[in-house]
Amino acid sequence: MDAFEHGESLRDVAETDDLHLRGELLALWSALEADRRARDERTARLRAMRLIGGDDEGG
């Protein structure tokens, strides 16, 4: 056996963890943005329904 470690270095592990974390953060921010857009669309629809004096029975 030689003196060199043949496993993953801490740097390799950290880079892998960073990539995984970036992917998770991107997914989280995308989901939050989609939720905000949906909320904005619902709010706009409710405002329009109130302006015309109707009810939002669609959903």
PDB file of N, H, CA, C and O in Angstrom:
ATOM      1  N   MET A   1       0.851  -1.177   0.000  1.00  0.00           N
ATOM      2  CA  MET A   1       0.000   0.000   0.000  1.00  0.00           C
ATOM      3  C   MET A   1       0.898   1.241   0.000  1.00  0.00           C
ATOM      4  O   MET A   1       1.893   1.293   0.722  1.00  0.00           O
ATOM      5  N   ASP A   2       0.540   2.231  -0.809  1.00  0.00           N
ATOM      6  H   ASP A   2      -0.269   2.188  -1.395  1.00  0.00           H
ATOM      7  CA  ASP A   2       1.354   3.439  -0.869  1.00  0.00           C
ATOM      8  C   ASP A   2       0.805   4.518   0.060  1.00  0.00           C
ATOM      9  O   ASP A   2      -0.231   4.334   0.698  1.00  0.00           O
ATOM     10  N   ALA A   3       1.506   5.635   0.127  1.00  0.00           N
ATOM     11  H   ALA A   3       2.348   5.784  -0.392  1.00  0.00           H
ATOM     12  CA  ALA A   3       1.143   6.704   1.053  1.00  0.00           C
ATOM     13  C   ALA A   3       0.071   7.630   0.494  1.00  0.00           C
ATOM     14  O   ALA A   3      -0.379   8.544   1.186  1.00  0.00           O
ATOM     15  N   PHE A   4      -0.336   7.406  -0.738  1.00  0.00           N
ATOM     16  H   PHE A   4       0.030   6.664  -1.300  1.00  0.00           H
ATOM     17  CA  PHE A   4      -1.333   8.285  -1.348  1.00  0.00           C
ATOM     18  C   PHE A   4      -2.736   7.756  -1.108  1.00  0.00           C
ATOM     19  O   PHE A   4      -2.997   6.558  -1.217  1.00  0.00           O
ATOM     20  N   GLU A   5      -3.609   8.655  -0.787  1.00  0.00           N
ATOM     21  H   GLU A   5      -3.397   9.628  -0.698  1.00  0.00           H
ATOM     22  CA  GLU A   5      -5.009   8.279  -0.581  1.00  0.00           C
ATOM     23  C   GLU A   5      -5.684   8.178  -1.946  1.00  0.00           C
ATOM     24  O   GLU A   5      -5.564   9.076  -2.779  1.00  0.00           O
ATOM     25  N   HIS A   6      -6.377   7.099  -2.157  1.00  0.00           N
ATOM     26  H   HIS A   6      -6.474   6.369  -1.480  1.00  0.00           H
ATOM     27  CA  HIS A   6      -7.010   6.879  -3.450  1.00  0.00           C
ATOM     28  C   HIS A   6      -8.502   7.194  -3.437  1.00  0.00           C
ATOM     29  O   HIS A   6      -9.167   7.075  -4.466  1.00  0.00           O
ATOM     30  N   GLY A   7      -9.027   7.586  -2.304  1.00  0.00           N
ATOM     31  H   GLY A   7      -8.487   7.682  -1.468  1.00  0.00           H
ATOM     32  CA  GLY A   7     -10.443   7.935  -2.208  1.00  0.00           C
ATOM     33  C   GLY A   7     -10.688   9.364  -2.658  1.00  0.00           C
ATOM     34  O   GLY A   7      -9.780  10.046  -3.132  1.00  0.00           O
ATOM     35  N   GLU A   8     -11.910   9.801  -2.504  1.00  0.00           N
ATOM     36  H   GLU A   8     -12.648   9.248  -2.118  1.00  0.00           H
ATOM     37  CA  GLU A   8     -12.267  11.171  -2.876  1.00  0.00           C
ATOM     38  C   GLU A   8     -11.625  12.154  -1.906  1.00  0.00           C
ATOM     39  O   GLU A   8     -11.578  11.912  -0.700  1.00  0.00           O
ATOM     40  N   SER A   9     -11.141  13.246  -2.436  1.00  0.00           N
ATOM     41  H   SER A   9     -11.179  13.443  -3.415  1.00  0.00           H
ATOM     42  CA  SER A   9     -10.576  14.279  -1.571  1.00  0.00           C
ATOM     43  C   SER A   9     -11.719  15.110  -0.983  1.00  0.00           C
ATOM     44  O   SER A   9     -12.849  15.069  -1.470  1.00  0.00           O
ATOM     45  N   LEU A  10     -11.411  15.846   0.047  1.00  0.00           N
ATOM     46  H   LEU A  10     -10.494  15.879   0.443  1.00  0.00           H
ATOM     47  CA  LEU A  10     -12.431  16.715   0.646  1.00  0.00           C
ATOM     48  C   LEU A  10     -12.925  17.734  -0.367  1.00  0.00           C
ATOM     49  O   LEU A  10     -14.102  18.096  -0.368  1.00  0.00           O
ATOM     50  N   ARG A  11     -12.024  18.198  -1.233  1.00  0.00           N
ATOM     51  H   ARG A  11     -11.069  17.904  -1.232  1.00  0.00           H
ATOM     52  CA  ARG A  11     -12.418  19.168  -2.260  1.00  0.00           C
ATOM     53  C   ARG A  11     -13.414  18.544  -3.234  1.00  0.00           C
ATOM     54  O   ARG A  11     -14.397  19.182  -3.611  1.00  0.00           O
ATOM     55  N   ASP A  12     -13.162  17.286  -3.645  1.00  0.00           N
ATOM     56  H   ASP A  12     -12.364  16.768  -3.339  1.00  0.00           H
ATOM     57  CA  ASP A  12     -14.085  16.611  -4.558  1.00  0.00           C
ATOM     58  C   ASP A  12     -15.454  16.444  -3.915  1.00  0.00           C
ATOM     59  O   ASP A  12     -16.480  16.657  -4.562  1.00  0.00           O
ATOM     60  N   VAL A  13     -15.469  16.070  -2.666  1.00  0.00           N
ATOM     61  H   VAL A  13     -14.636  15.897  -2.141  1.00  0.00           H
ATOM     62  CA  VAL A  13     -16.735  15.891  -1.949  1.00  0.00           C
ATOM     63  C   VAL A  13     -17.448  17.232  -1.820  1.00  0.00           C
ATOM     64  O   VAL A  13     -18.660  17.308  -2.017  1.00  0.00           O
ATOM     65  N   ALA A  14     -16.710  18.287  -1.492  1.00  0.00           N
ATOM     66  H   ALA A  14     -15.725  18.225  -1.332  1.00  0.00           H
ATOM     67  CA  ALA A  14     -17.311  19.614  -1.337  1.00  0.00           C
ATOM     68  C   ALA A  14     -17.897  20.095  -2.658  1.00  0.00           C
ATOM     69  O   ALA A  14     -18.977  20.685  -2.674  1.00  0.00           O
ATOM     70  N   GLU A  15     -17.194  19.851  -3.774  1.00  0.00           N
ATOM     71  H   GLU A  15     -16.316  19.372  -3.760  1.00  0.00           H
ATOM     72  CA  GLU A  15     -17.713  20.265  -5.079  1.00  0.00           C
ATOM     73  C   GLU A  15     -18.991  19.515  -5.410  1.00  0.00           C
ATOM     74  O   GLU A  15     -19.940  20.102  -5.931  1.00  0.00           O
ATOM     75  N   THR A  16     -19.024  18.220  -5.111  1.00  0.00           N
ATOM     76  H   THR A  16     -18.253  17.744  -4.687  1.00  0.00           H
ATOM     77  CA  THR A  16     -20.226  17.428  -5.354  1.00  0.00           C
ATOM     78  C   THR A  16     -21.378  17.953  -4.509  1.00  0.00           C
ATOM     79  O   THR A  16     -22.496  18.100  -5.003  1.00  0.00           O
ATOM     80  N   ASP A  17     -21.109  18.236  -3.234  1.00  0.00           N
ATOM     81  H   ASP A  17     -20.201  18.116  -2.833  1.00  0.00           H
ATOM     82  CA  ASP A  17     -22.146  18.770  -2.351  1.00  0.00           C
ATOM     83  C   ASP A  17     -22.623  20.132  -2.832  1.00  0.00           C
ATOM     84  O   ASP A  17     -23.817  20.423  -2.774  1.00  0.00           O
ATOM     85  N   ASP A  18     -21.696  20.979  -3.312  1.00  0.00           N
ATOM     86  H   ASP A  18     -20.726  20.743  -3.360  1.00  0.00           H
ATOM     87  CA  ASP A  18     -22.074  22.296  -3.828  1.00  0.00           C
ATOM     88  C   ASP A  18     -22.992  22.162  -5.036  1.00  0.00           C
ATOM     89  O   ASP A  18     -23.986  22.880  -5.147  1.00  0.00           O
ATOM     90  N   LEU A  19     -22.662  21.246  -5.940  1.00  0.00           N
ATOM     91  H   LEU A  19     -21.855  20.663  -5.851  1.00  0.00           H
ATOM     92  CA  LEU A  19     -23.503  21.049  -7.123  1.00  0.00           C
ATOM     93  C   LEU A  19     -24.882  20.550  -6.725  1.00  0.00           C
ATOM     94  O   LEU A  19     -25.890  20.994  -7.275  1.00  0.00           O
ATOM     95  N   HIS A  20     -24.929  19.632  -5.771  1.00  0.00           N
ATOM     96  H   HIS A  20     -24.110  19.272  -5.324  1.00  0.00           H
ATOM     97  CA  HIS A  20     -26.211  19.106  -5.291  1.00  0.00           C
ATOM     98  C   HIS A  20     -27.015  20.221  -4.627  1.00  0.00           C
ATOM     99  O   HIS A  20     -28.218  20.350  -4.857  1.00  0.00           O
ATOM    100  N   LEU A  21     -26.348  21.019  -3.809  1.00  0.00           N
ATOM    101  H   LEU A  21     -25.371  20.915  -3.623  1.00  0.00           H
ATOM    102  CA  LEU A  21     -27.023  22.122  -3.120  1.00  0.00           C
ATOM    103  C   LEU A  21     -27.530  23.153  -4.122  1.00  0.00           C
ATOM    104  O   LEU A  21     -28.641  23.662  -3.980  1.00  0.00           O
ATOM    105  N   ARG A  22     -26.720  23.464  -5.137  1.00  0.00           N
ATOM    106  H   ARG A  22     -25.817  23.050  -5.252  1.00  0.00           H
ATOM    107  CA  ARG A  22     -27.161  24.417  -6.164  1.00  0.00           C
ATOM    108  C   ARG A  22     -28.406  23.908  -6.873  1.00  0.00           C
ATOM    109  O   ARG A  22     -29.331  24.676  -7.140  1.00  0.00           O
ATOM    110  N   GLY A  23     -28.431  22.617  -7.178  1.00  0.00           N
ATOM    111  H   GLY A  23     -27.679  21.994  -6.961  1.00  0.00           H
ATOM    112  CA  GLY A  23     -29.606  22.040  -7.825  1.00  0.00           C
ATOM    113  C   GLY A  23     -30.843  22.144  -6.949  1.00  0.00           C
ATOM    114  O   GLY A  23     -31.927  22.479  -7.426  1.00  0.00           O
ATOM    115  N   GLU A  24     -30.671  21.855  -5.665  1.00  0.00           N
ATOM    116  H   GLU A  24     -29.790  21.583  -5.278  1.00  0.00           H
ATOM    117  CA  GLU A  24     -31.799  21.959  -4.734  1.00  0.00           C
ATOM    118  C   GLU A  24     -32.270  23.403  -4.596  1.00  0.00           C
ATOM    119  O   GLU A  24     -33.471  23.671  -4.563  1.00  0.00           O
ATOM    120  N   LEU A  25     -31.319  24.330  -4.516  1.00  0.00           N
ATOM    121  H   LEU A  25     -30.343  24.112  -4.543  1.00  0.00           H
ATOM    122  CA  LEU A  25     -31.697  25.741  -4.398  1.00  0.00           C
ATOM    123  C   LEU A  25     -32.404  26.232  -5.652  1.00  0.00           C
ATOM    124  O   LEU A  25     -33.370  26.990  -5.566  1.00  0.00           O
ATOM    125  N   LEU A  26     -31.931  25.807  -6.811  1.00  0.00           N
ATOM    126  H   LEU A  26     -31.146  25.192  -6.881  1.00  0.00           H
ATOM    127  CA  LEU A  26     -32.578  26.193  -8.061  1.00  0.00           C
ATOM    128  C   LEU A  26     -34.008  25.656  -8.109  1.00  0.00           C
ATOM    129  O   LEU A  26     -34.926  26.368  -8.516  1.00  0.00           O
ATOM    130  N   ALA A  27     -34.194  24.410  -7.697  1.00  0.00           N
ATOM    131  H   ALA A  27     -33.448  23.832  -7.366  1.00  0.00           H
ATOM    132  CA  ALA A  27     -35.537  23.827  -7.675  1.00  0.00           C
ATOM    133  C   ALA A  27     -36.434  24.572  -6.690  1.00  0.00           C
ATOM    134  O   ALA A  27     -37.602  24.829  -6.983  1.00  0.00           O
ATOM    135  N   LEU A  28     -35.893  24.918  -5.528  1.00  0.00           N
ATOM    136  H   LEU A  28     -34.945  24.709  -5.290  1.00  0.00           H
ATOM    137  CA  LEU A  28     -36.674  25.645  -4.523  1.00  0.00           C
ATOM    138  C   LEU A  28     -37.088  27.016  -5.035  1.00  0.00           C
ATOM    139  O   LEU A  28     -38.254  27.394  -4.923  1.00  0.00           O
ATOM    140  N   TRP A  29     -36.142  27.765  -5.597  1.00  0.00           N
ATOM    141  H   TRP A  29     -35.195  27.458  -5.688  1.00  0.00           H
ATOM    142  CA  TRP A  29     -36.466  29.098  -6.100  1.00  0.00           C
ATOM    143  C   TRP A  29     -37.446  29.025  -7.262  1.00  0.00           C
ATOM    144  O   TRP A  29     -38.315  29.887  -7.392  1.00  0.00           O
ATOM    145  N   SER A  30     -37.318  28.014  -8.102  1.00  0.00           N
ATOM    146  H   SER A  30     -36.612  27.314  -7.996  1.00  0.00           H
ATOM    147  CA  SER A  30     -38.262  27.851  -9.217  1.00  0.00           C
ATOM    148  C   SER A  30     -39.666  27.579  -8.694  1.00  0.00           C
ATOM    149  O   SER A  30     -40.642  28.129  -9.206  1.00  0.00           O
ATOM    150  N   ALA A  31     -39.767  26.732  -7.674  1.00  0.00           N
ATOM    151  H   ALA A  31     -38.975  26.286  -7.258  1.00  0.00           H
ATOM    152  CA  ALA A  31     -41.074  26.428  -7.087  1.00  0.00           C
ATOM    153  C   ALA A  31     -41.674  27.664  -6.419  1.00  0.00           C
ATOM    154  O   ALA A  31     -42.872  27.918  -6.543  1.00  0.00           O
ATOM    155  N   LEU A  32     -40.851  28.424  -5.718  1.00  0.00           N
ATOM    156  H   LEU A  32     -39.878  28.218  -5.617  1.00  0.00           H
ATOM    157  CA  LEU A  32     -41.350  29.645  -5.079  1.00  0.00           C
ATOM    158  C   LEU A  32     -41.825  30.659  -6.110  1.00  0.00           C
ATOM    159  O   LEU A  32     -42.847  31.316  -5.913  1.00  0.00           O
ATOM    160  N   GLU A  33     -41.087  30.790  -7.208  1.00  0.00           N
ATOM    161  H   GLU A  33     -40.256  30.257  -7.369  1.00  0.00           H
ATOM    162  CA  GLU A  33     -41.479  31.716  -8.274  1.00  0.00           C
ATOM    163  C   GLU A  33     -42.798  31.271  -8.917  1.00  0.00           C
ATOM    164  O   GLU A  33     -43.664  32.102  -9.193  1.00  0.00           O
ATOM    165  N   ALA A  34     -42.950  29.973  -9.154  1.00  0.00           N
ATOM    166  H   ALA A  34     -42.246  29.299  -8.930  1.00  0.00           H
ATOM    167  CA  ALA A  34     -44.195  29.462  -9.732  1.00  0.00           C
ATOM    168  C   ALA A  34     -45.367  29.703  -8.785  1.00  0.00           C
ATOM    169  O   ALA A  34     -46.461  30.054  -9.228  1.00  0.00           O
ATOM    170  N   ASP A  35     -45.147  29.517  -7.490  1.00  0.00           N
ATOM    171  H   ASP A  35     -44.259  29.231  -7.130  1.00  0.00           H
ATOM    172  CA  ASP A  35     -46.199  29.764  -6.505  1.00  0.00           C
ATOM    173  C   ASP A  35     -46.585  31.240  -6.490  1.00  0.00           C
ATOM    174  O   ASP A  35     -47.767  31.576  -6.414  1.00  0.00           O
ATOM    175  N   ARG A  36     -45.596  32.112  -6.562  1.00  0.00           N
ATOM    176  H   ARG A  36     -44.636  31.840  -6.624  1.00  0.00           H
ATOM    177  CA  ARG A  36     -45.879  33.552  -6.575  1.00  0.00           C
ATOM    178  C   ARG A  36     -46.670  33.946  -7.819  1.00  0.00           C
ATOM    179  O   ARG A  36     -47.611  34.735  -7.736  1.00  0.00           O
ATOM    180  N   ARG A  37     -46.287  33.398  -8.971  1.00  0.00           N
ATOM    181  H   ARG A  37     -45.522  32.757  -9.038  1.00  0.00           H
ATOM    182  CA  ARG A  37     -47.022  33.707 -10.206  1.00  0.00           C
ATOM    183  C   ARG A  37     -48.464  33.215 -10.116  1.00  0.00           C
ATOM    184  O   ARG A  37     -49.387  33.917 -10.530  1.00  0.00           O
ATOM    185  N   ALA A  38     -48.659  32.019  -9.579  1.00  0.00           N
ATOM    186  H   ALA A  38     -47.910  31.449  -9.243  1.00  0.00           H
ATOM    187  CA  ALA A  38     -50.014  31.480  -9.447  1.00  0.00           C
ATOM    188  C   ALA A  38     -50.839  32.342  -8.497  1.00  0.00           C
ATOM    189  O   ALA A  38     -52.014  32.607  -8.753  1.00  0.00           O
ATOM    190  N   ARG A  39     -50.225  32.776  -7.410  1.00  0.00           N
ATOM    191  H   ARG A  39     -49.271  32.561  -7.203  1.00  0.00           H
ATOM    192  CA  ARG A  39     -50.928  33.632  -6.451  1.00  0.00           C
ATOM    193  C   ARG A  39     -51.293  34.959  -7.106  1.00  0.00           C
ATOM    194  O   ARG A  39     -52.400  35.464  -6.914  1.00  0.00           O
ATOM    195  N   ASP A  40     -50.366  35.526  -7.879  1.00  0.00           N
ATOM    196  H   ASP A  40     -49.467  35.116  -8.034  1.00  0.00           H
ATOM    197  CA  ASP A  40     -50.643  36.779  -8.588  1.00  0.00           C
ATOM    198  C   ASP A  40     -51.789  36.606  -9.582  1.00  0.00           C
ATOM    199  O   ASP A  40     -52.639  37.487  -9.712  1.00  0.00           O
ATOM    200  N   GLU A  41     -51.814  35.471 -10.281  1.00  0.00           N
ATOM    201  H   GLU A  41     -51.124  34.755 -10.175  1.00  0.00           H
ATOM    202  CA  GLU A  41     -52.890  35.212 -11.247  1.00  0.00           C
ATOM    203  C   GLU A  41     -54.236  35.071 -10.543  1.00  0.00           C
ATOM    204  O   GLU A  41     -55.244  35.596 -11.016  1.00  0.00           O
ATOM    205  N   ARG A  42     -54.254  34.360  -9.407  1.00  0.00           N
ATOM    206  H   ARG A  42     -53.436  33.934  -9.022  1.00  0.00           H
ATOM    207  CA  ARG A  42     -55.505  34.219  -8.645  1.00  0.00           C
ATOM    208  C   ARG A  42     -55.983  35.574  -8.141  1.00  0.00           C
ATOM    209  O   ARG A  42     -57.172  35.885  -8.214  1.00  0.00           O
ATOM    210  N   THR A  43     -55.056  36.378  -7.629  1.00  0.00           N
ATOM    211  H   THR A  43     -54.090  36.125  -7.570  1.00  0.00           H
ATOM    212  CA  THR A  43     -55.417  37.706  -7.130  1.00  0.00           C
ATOM    213  C   THR A  43     -55.989  38.565  -8.250  1.00  0.00           C
ATOM    214  O   THR A  43     -56.996  39.247  -8.058  1.00  0.00           O
ATOM    215  N   ALA A  44     -55.357  38.536  -9.408  1.00  0.00           N
ATOM    216  H   ALA A  44     -54.539  37.983  -9.563  1.00  0.00           H
ATOM    217  CA  ALA A  44     -55.842  39.325 -10.548  1.00  0.00           C
ATOM    218  C   ALA A  44     -57.225  38.845 -10.983  1.00  0.00           C
ATOM    219  O   ALA A  44     -58.086  39.662 -11.309  1.00  0.00           O
ATOM    220  N   ARG A  45     -57.444  37.537 -10.990  1.00  0.00           N
ATOM    221  H   ARG A  45     -56.744  36.873 -10.725  1.00  0.00           H
ATOM    222  CA  ARG A  45     -58.747  37.003 -11.382  1.00  0.00           C
ATOM    223  C   ARG A  45     -59.825  37.421 -10.383  1.00  0.00           C
ATOM    224  O   ARG A  45     -60.928  37.797 -10.779  1.00  0.00           O
ATOM    225  N   LEU A  46     -59.507  37.355  -9.092  1.00  0.00           N
ATOM    226  H   LEU A  46     -58.611  37.049  -8.771  1.00  0.00           H
ATOM    227  CA  LEU A  46     -60.482  37.765  -8.079  1.00  0.00           C
ATOM    228  C   LEU A  46     -60.802  39.253  -8.175  1.00  0.00           C
ATOM    229  O   LEU A  46     -61.954  39.652  -8.011  1.00  0.00           O
ATOM    230  N   ARG A  47     -59.801  40.064  -8.436  1.00  0.00           N
ATOM    231  H   ARG A  47     -58.865  39.740  -8.569  1.00  0.00           H
ATOM    232  CA  ARG A  47     -60.054  41.503  -8.613  1.00  0.00           C
ATOM    233  C   ARG A  47     -60.974  41.748  -9.802  1.00  0.00           C
ATOM    234  O   ARG A  47     -61.900  42.556  -9.727  1.00  0.00           O
ATOM    235  N   ALA A  48     -60.713  41.048 -10.890  1.00  0.00           N
ATOM    236  H   ALA A  48     -59.962  40.392 -10.951  1.00  0.00           H
ATOM    237  CA  ALA A  48     -61.557  41.214 -12.082  1.00  0.00           C
ATOM    238  C   ALA A  48     -62.985  40.777 -11.791  1.00  0.00           C
ATOM    239  O   ALA A  48     -63.933  41.434 -12.221  1.00  0.00           O
ATOM    240  N   MET A  49     -63.150  39.678 -11.068  1.00  0.00           N
ATOM    241  H   MET A  49     -62.380  39.144 -10.718  1.00  0.00           H
ATOM    242  CA  MET A  49     -64.494  39.201 -10.738  1.00  0.00           C
ATOM    243  C   MET A  49     -65.215  40.214  -9.851  1.00  0.00           C
ATOM    244  O   MET A  49     -66.413  40.441 -10.022  1.00  0.00           O
ATOM    245  N   ARG A  50     -64.512  40.814  -8.922  1.00  0.00           N
ATOM    246  H   ARG A  50     -63.539  40.630  -8.782  1.00  0.00           H
ATOM    247  CA  ARG A  50     -65.130  41.826  -8.063  1.00  0.00           C
ATOM    248  C   ARG A  50     -65.532  43.051  -8.871  1.00  0.00           C
ATOM    249  O   ARG A  50     -66.584  43.643  -8.630  1.00  0.00           O
ATOM    250  N   LEU A  51     -64.695  43.430  -9.828  1.00  0.00           N
ATOM    251  H   LEU A  51     -63.840  42.949 -10.024  1.00  0.00           H
ATOM    252  CA  LEU A  51     -65.003  44.603 -10.653  1.00  0.00           C
ATOM    253  C   LEU A  51     -66.270  44.409 -11.475  1.00  0.00           C
ATOM    254  O   LEU A  51     -67.039  45.351 -11.665  1.00  0.00           O
ATOM    255  N   ILE A  52     -66.489  43.201 -11.958  1.00  0.00           N
ATOM    256  H   ILE A  52     -65.864  42.435 -11.804  1.00  0.00           H
ATOM    257  CA  ILE A  52     -67.689  42.970 -12.767  1.00  0.00           C
ATOM    258  C   ILE A  52     -68.856  42.502 -11.909  1.00  0.00           C
ATOM    259  O   ILE A  52     -69.952  42.275 -12.421  1.00  0.00           O
ATOM    260  N   GLY A  53     -68.624  42.357 -10.598  1.00  0.00           N
ATOM    261  H   GLY A  53     -67.733  42.542 -10.182  1.00  0.00           H
ATOM    262  CA  GLY A  53     -69.703  42.004  -9.685  1.00  0.00           C
ATOM    263  C   GLY A  53     -70.070  40.537  -9.690  1.00  0.00           C
ATOM    264  O   GLY A  53     -71.158  40.177  -9.242  1.00  0.00           O
ATOM    265  N   GLY A  54     -69.205  39.693 -10.176  1.00  0.00           N
ATOM    266  H   GLY A  54     -68.320  39.986 -10.539  1.00  0.00           H
ATOM    267  CA  GLY A  54     -69.486  38.261 -10.215  1.00  0.00           C
ATOM    268  C   GLY A  54     -68.780  37.517  -9.099  1.00  0.00           C
ATOM    269  O   GLY A  54     -68.072  38.101  -8.278  1.00  0.00           O
ATOM    270  N   ASP A  55     -68.992  36.229  -9.095  1.00  0.00           N
ATOM    271  H   ASP A  55     -69.567  35.755  -9.762  1.00  0.00           H
ATOM    272  CA  ASP A  55     -68.332  35.357  -8.128  1.00  0.00           C
ATOM    273  C   ASP A  55     -67.337  34.483  -8.864  1.00  0.00           C
ATOM    274  O   ASP A  55     -67.534  34.146 -10.031  1.00  0.00           O
ATOM    275  N   ASP A  56     -66.269  34.120  -8.176  1.00  0.00           N
ATOM    276  H   ASP A  56     -66.109  34.394  -7.228  1.00  0.00           H
ATOM    277  CA  ASP A  56     -65.262  33.239  -8.760  1.00  0.00           C
ATOM    278  C   ASP A  56     -65.631  31.805  -8.419  1.00  0.00           C
ATOM    279  O   ASP A  56     -65.129  31.251  -7.441  1.00  0.00           O
ATOM    280  N   GLU A  57     -66.510  31.193  -9.223  1.00  0.00           N
ATOM    281  H   GLU A  57     -66.918  31.643 -10.017  1.00  0.00           H
ATOM    282  CA  GLU A  57     -66.965  29.833  -8.962  1.00  0.00           C
ATOM    283  C   GLU A  57     -66.101  28.808  -9.675  1.00  0.00           C
ATOM    284  O   GLU A  57     -66.333  27.608  -9.529  1.00  0.00           O
ATOM    285  N   GLY A  58     -65.118  29.245 -10.438  1.00  0.00           N
ATOM    286  H   GLY A  58     -64.930  30.220 -10.556  1.00  0.00           H
ATOM    287  CA  GLY A  58     -64.307  28.338 -11.223  1.00  0.00           C
ATOM    288  C   GLY A  58     -63.266  27.578 -10.437  1.00  0.00           C
ATOM    289  O   GLY A  58     -62.711  26.615 -10.966  1.00  0.00           O
ATOM    290  N   GLY A  59     -62.977  27.939  -9.245  1.00  0.00           N
ATOM    291  H   GLY A  59     -63.428  28.721  -8.815  1.00  0.00           H
ATOM    292  CA  GLY A  59     -61.946  27.167  -8.599  1.00  0.00           C
ATOM    293  C   GLY A  59     -61.520  27.713  -7.338  1.00  0.00           C
ATOM    294  O   GLY A  59     -60.644  27.148  -6.684  1.00  0.00           O
TER     295      GLY A  59
END
